[in-house]
Amino acid sequence: MRTTQSNFFLGTVIFLILSLLVPFLLVRGLYNQVNIASLVMYLIILYSALRLSMIALSGKIKLIEMSFYIFVYIFFGIVPLVQVTENMYYWPGIYNNSQQLLSGLIIMSGIIAYDIGGLIGSKKTNQTKQEVINVDYMKVFWLSISSICICIVSIMLLGGFSNLFSTREQLTQAVEGPTATIFISLMRIPIFIVLTISLIYLKNSNNKHVLLKSNIPIYFSIAILIVFNLLVSNPLSTARFWFGTIAFTYLYFFVKKNTISMSKLVIIVITSIMIIFPYADFFRYGSGQNIELKNVFVSGDFDAFQQLMNTQNYVKENGLKYGTQTLGTALFFVPRSIWPEKPQGTGEIVAESAGYTYTNLSAPIFAEFYIDFGIIGGAILFFIYGYISAKLQHKYLKTLKNKSINFFGLFVPILAAYQFFLLRGQFLSTAPALLLIILFIKISLILIKLNERDIKNKYIRSK
């Protein structure tokens, strides 16, 4: 009884902090500038704060749902509240109440559809037996060595170790053409996936060997993998979306299934995205400008809401795309030499339509769905997204319960961490990396799996 009461108290505190303390601190002194659009943004804050407090209160490790609502709370709740109330945006543009209200409608219809899909997806059905992979610890070791070799070769092709702490632009320019992106992916993704597998292997008691000596190769490879991950994914020269993915993934992997742990996780992630990451960027580039928190929210990092309104303007002038943007993302690997009419990224075409000279901008998931299918079509896609998210979460919780290693045990925490950047968009930039992550997870699990001959030999040796 006491535990239930303390959990309820903790959930209430989180809701009050997120729904009252944070927004009112940000708009203090501006209450006379609050308008109907500001109230709509505050409604989104209330809804997402309620959902986050419910997730924390449940104590269940609902990582995908938690990340989704943290993204909505910050990028489509807190940030728009500040921008709309102060009537200040990072990129040039003048927006009226009707545009701001339509954005609010797009957001609310999306998150409600997401919740309905999640509710249906979370219902228990006749589940097929989940695959549990028997892992050979020596195969994990040799996979680690192989991923390190791939990383080293990629580093050398990108100009050597001296380039690792150079800027992203310099690293990309080390190799001409699109192969630079391939080498950067090969340099970072395999060692990240293999390090994750190795850590789960040691954490999982079902896969531990009785003799400590048997784990020495894994400890050795983990130490080297950590060093190489720090080198190639260092926060000085690595895009924050990738560094953030790694940091949040490992944070998610080791969270415990209880209300206190989930509550701490919600607060840590929100604080990191709202304060630590943006401020780190100011210090990294040595900016001397005023870095008051409200100024941070009127920066290029938090342009998602403005880009949603720019997307409205594009659709009003040019009409819907009817799926061509989604098709372009799905077929990202097709070169333009073969497909000259291949669509540009949504952020790019919206920025060009708005008359911006710099066009490498974000296009949040709400804008991606809206430009292709409008409000109703977008709501249907959010329903599907919520449904799939719930199914993935169910399989992940089952994996945790069984203490097993499989695709869902690896993919769900990584997806939940990467989701912040996938949702911010644009899809054409963020989706390929996710597909590569899925590919490397699949390949890695195939390579470390004990086959029937291995199991038979292991059984004979034990006798």
Solvent accessible surface area in square Angstrom, and as a share of the most:
residue,aa,sasa,rsa
1,M,176,0.79
2,R,204,0.74
3,T,93,0.54
4,T,90,0.52
5,Q,105,0.47
6,S,60,0.39
7,N,35,0.18
8,F,130,0.54
9,F,139,0.58
10,L,50,0.25
11,G,4,0.04
12,T,52,0.30
13,V,46,0.26
14,I,4,0.02
15,F,54,0.22
16,L,80,0.40
17,I,59,0.30
18,L,3,0.01
19,S,0,0.00
20,L,80,0.40
21,L,94,0.47
22,V,29,0.17
23,P,1,0.01
24,F,95,0.40
25,L,86,0.43
26,L,9,0.05
27,V,9,0.05
28,R,141,0.51
29,G,65,0.62
30,L,30,0.15
31,Y,116,0.44
32,N,138,0.71
33,Q,78,0.35
34,V,55,0.32
35,N,51,0.26
36,I,92,0.47
37,A,0,0.00
38,S,1,0.00
39,L,101,0.50
40,V,31,0.18
41,M,0,0.00
42,Y,43,0.16
43,L,95,0.47
44,I,0,0.00
45,I,0,0.00
46,L,57,0.28
47,Y,57,0.22
48,S,0,0.00
49,A,0,0.00
50,L,84,0.42
51,R,37,0.14
52,L,0,0.00
53,S,7,0.05
54,M,95,0.42
55,I,3,0.02
56,A,0,0.00
57,L,65,0.33
58,S,55,0.35
59,G,6,0.05
60,K,93,0.40
61,I,7,0.03
62,K,56,0.24
63,L,0,0.00
64,I,1,0.00
65,E,22,0.10
66,M,0,0.00
67,S,0,0.00
68,F,0,0.00
69,Y,0,0.00
70,I,0,0.00
71,F,1,0.00
72,V,0,0.00
73,Y,0,0.00
74,I,0,0.00
75,F,15,0.06
76,F,0,0.00
77,G,0,0.00
78,I,0,0.00
79,V,1,0.01
80,P,0,0.00
81,L,8,0.04
82,V,1,0.00
83,Q,2,0.01
84,V,5,0.03
85,T,3,0.02
86,E,38,0.17
87,N,108,0.56
88,M,90,0.40
89,Y,28,0.11
90,Y,109,0.42
91,W,43,0.15
92,P,98,0.61
93,G,42,0.40
94,I,170,0.86
95,Y,15,0.06
96,N,85,0.44
97,N,65,0.33
98,S,73,0.47
99,Q,32,0.14
100,Q,7,0.03
101,L,62,0.31
102,L,57,0.28
103,S,0,0.00
104,G,1,0.01
105,L,98,0.49
106,I,10,0.05
107,I,0,0.00
108,M,31,0.14
109,S,29,0.18
110,G,1,0.01
111,I,0,0.00
112,I,75,0.38
113,A,12,0.09
114,Y,5,0.02
115,D,26,0.13
116,I,86,0.44
117,G,0,0.00
118,G,18,0.17
119,L,121,0.60
120,I,76,0.38
121,G,2,0.02
122,S,64,0.41
123,K,128,0.54
124,K,183,0.78
125,T,80,0.47
126,N,158,0.81
127,Q,68,0.30
128,T,109,0.63
129,K,195,0.83
130,Q,20,0.09
131,E,100,0.45
132,V,77,0.44
133,I,9,0.04
134,N,81,0.41
135,V,12,0.07
136,D,32,0.16
137,Y,48,0.18
138,M,66,0.29
139,K,56,0.24
140,V,0,0.00
141,F,28,0.12
142,W,149,0.52
143,L,19,0.10
144,S,0,0.00
145,I,45,0.23
146,S,55,0.36
147,S,3,0.02
148,I,13,0.07
149,C,69,0.41
150,I,69,0.35
151,C,0,0.00
152,I,61,0.31
153,V,87,0.50
154,S,3,0.02
155,I,1,0.00
156,M,111,0.50
157,L,87,0.43
158,L,1,0.01
159,G,47,0.45
160,G,10,0.09
161,F,88,0.37
162,S,101,0.65
163,N,38,0.19
164,L,6,0.03
165,F,113,0.47
166,S,23,0.15
167,T,68,0.39
168,R,99,0.36
169,E,110,0.49
170,Q,100,0.44
171,L,4,0.02
172,T,59,0.34
173,Q,139,0.62
174,A,46,0.36
175,V,29,0.17
176,E,160,0.72
177,G,51,0.49
178,P,111,0.70
179,T,56,0.33
180,A,1,0.00
181,T,87,0.51
182,I,95,0.48
183,F,44,0.18
184,I,30,0.15
185,S,19,0.12
186,L,53,0.26
187,M,0,0.00
188,R,21,0.08
189,I,6,0.03
190,P,6,0.04
191,I,0,0.00
192,F,0,0.00
193,I,0,0.00
194,V,3,0.01
195,L,6,0.03
196,T,1,0.00
197,I,0,0.00
198,S,0,0.00
199,L,41,0.21
200,I,22,0.11
201,Y,1,0.00
202,L,23,0.12
203,K,102,0.43
204,N,11,0.06
205,S,65,0.42
206,N,101,0.52
207,N,27,0.14
208,K,105,0.44
209,H,53,0.24
210,V,151,0.87
211,L,114,0.57
212,L,126,0.62
213,K,148,0.63
214,S,21,0.13
215,N,8,0.04
216,I,98,0.50
217,P,31,0.20
218,I,0,0.00
219,Y,103,0.39
220,F,111,0.46
221,S,0,0.00
222,I,14,0.07
223,A,56,0.43
224,I,47,0.24
225,L,0,0.00
226,I,72,0.37
227,V,81,0.46
228,F,26,0.11
229,N,11,0.05
230,L,117,0.58
231,L,51,0.25
232,V,2,0.01
233,S,5,0.03
234,N,8,0.04
235,P,67,0.42
236,L,115,0.57
237,S,4,0.03
238,T,1,0.00
239,A,10,0.08
240,R,65,0.24
241,F,74,0.31
242,W,10,0.03
243,F,61,0.25
244,G,0,0.00
245,T,0,0.00
246,I,19,0.10
247,A,41,0.32
248,F,5,0.02
249,T,0,0.00
250,Y,44,0.17
251,L,61,0.30
252,Y,0,0.00
253,F,14,0.06
254,F,99,0.41
255,V,22,0.13
256,K,141,0.60
257,K,135,0.57
258,N,62,0.32
259,T,8,0.05
260,I,98,0.50
261,S,21,0.14
262,M,0,0.00
263,S,4,0.03
264,K,123,0.52
265,L,4,0.02
266,V,0,0.00
267,I,63,0.32
268,I,83,0.42
269,V,0,0.00
270,I,10,0.05
271,T,52,0.30
272,S,11,0.07
273,I,14,0.07
274,M,9,0.04
275,I,71,0.36
276,I,95,0.48
277,F,32,0.13
278,P,4,0.03
279,Y,49,0.19
280,A,51,0.40
281,D,23,0.12
282,F,28,0.12
283,F,144,0.60
284,R,58,0.21
285,Y,137,0.52
286,G,62,0.60
287,S,42,0.27
288,G,85,0.82
289,Q,114,0.51
290,N,97,0.50
291,I,45,0.23
292,E,82,0.37
293,L,46,0.23
294,K,38,0.16
295,N,55,0.28
296,V,0,0.00
297,F,0,0.00
298,V,20,0.12
299,S,17,0.11
300,G,20,0.20
301,D,34,0.18
302,F,4,0.02
303,D,3,0.01
304,A,1,0.00
305,F,0,0.00
306,Q,1,0.00
307,Q,1,0.01
308,L,0,0.00
309,M,0,0.00
310,N,7,0.04
311,T,1,0.01
312,Q,10,0.05
313,N,45,0.23
314,Y,22,0.08
315,V,19,0.11
316,K,178,0.76
317,E,126,0.56
318,N,89,0.46
319,G,31,0.30
320,L,53,0.26
321,K,60,0.26
322,Y,165,0.63
323,G,16,0.15
324,T,59,0.34
325,Q,9,0.04
326,T,67,0.39
327,L,88,0.44
328,G,1,0.01
329,T,18,0.10
330,A,57,0.45
331,L,60,0.30
332,F,58,0.24
333,F,133,0.55
334,V,31,0.18
335,P,67,0.42
336,R,105,0.38
337,S,101,0.65
338,I,131,0.66
339,W,54,0.19
340,P,94,0.59
341,E,137,0.61
342,K,21,0.09
343,P,21,0.13
344,Q,69,0.31
345,G,2,0.02
346,T,3,0.01
347,G,0,0.00
348,E,50,0.22
349,I,19,0.10
350,V,1,0.01
351,A,0,0.00
352,E,84,0.38
353,S,49,0.32
354,A,46,0.36
355,G,61,0.58
356,Y,23,0.09
357,T,144,0.84
358,Y,118,0.45
359,T,32,0.19
360,N,107,0.55
361,L,11,0.05
362,S,5,0.03
363,A,1,0.01
364,P,0,0.00
365,I,6,0.03
366,F,1,0.00
367,A,0,0.00
368,E,8,0.04
369,F,25,0.11
370,Y,25,0.10
371,I,0,0.00
372,D,1,0.00
373,F,73,0.31
374,G,10,0.10
375,I,51,0.26
376,I,139,0.70
377,G,16,0.16
378,G,6,0.05
379,A,24,0.19
380,I,100,0.51
381,L,48,0.24
382,F,3,0.01
383,F,68,0.28
384,I,78,0.39
385,Y,41,0.15
386,G,1,0.01
387,Y,80,0.30
388,I,88,0.44
389,S,5,0.03
390,A,8,0.06
391,K,41,0.17
392,L,27,0.14
393,Q,12,0.05
394,H,59,0.27
395,K,52,0.22
396,Y,3,0.01
397,L,41,0.20
398,K,65,0.28
399,T,4,0.02
400,L,62,0.31
401,K,175,0.74
402,N,64,0.33
403,K,110,0.47
404,S,10,0.07
405,I,2,0.01
406,N,4,0.02
407,F,34,0.14
408,F,45,0.19
409,G,8,0.08
410,L,1,0.00
411,F,14,0.06
412,V,1,0.00
413,P,0,0.00
414,I,0,0.00
415,L,13,0.06
416,A,0,0.00
417,A,0,0.00
418,Y,0,0.00
419,Q,0,0.00
420,F,5,0.02
421,F,33,0.14
422,L,21,0.10
423,L,0,0.00
424,R,61,0.22
425,G,10,0.10
426,Q,17,0.08
427,F,32,0.13
428,L,39,0.19
429,S,69,0.45
430,T,13,0.08
431,A,15,0.12
432,P,24,0.15
433,A,19,0.15
434,L,21,0.10
435,L,81,0.41
436,L,56,0.28
437,I,0,0.00
438,I,49,0.25
439,L,91,0.45
440,F,29,0.12
441,I,0,0.00
442,K,98,0.42
443,I,72,0.36
444,S,6,0.04
445,L,9,0.05
446,I,126,0.64
447,L,95,0.47
448,I,0,0.00
449,K,85,0.36
450,L,16,0.08
451,N,69,0.35
452,E,150,0.67
453,R,173,0.63
454,D,27,0.14
455,I,76,0.39
456,K,132,0.56
457,N,61,0.31
458,K,94,0.40
459,Y,132,0.50
460,I,101,0.51
461,R,181,0.66
462,S,90,0.58
463,K,175,0.74
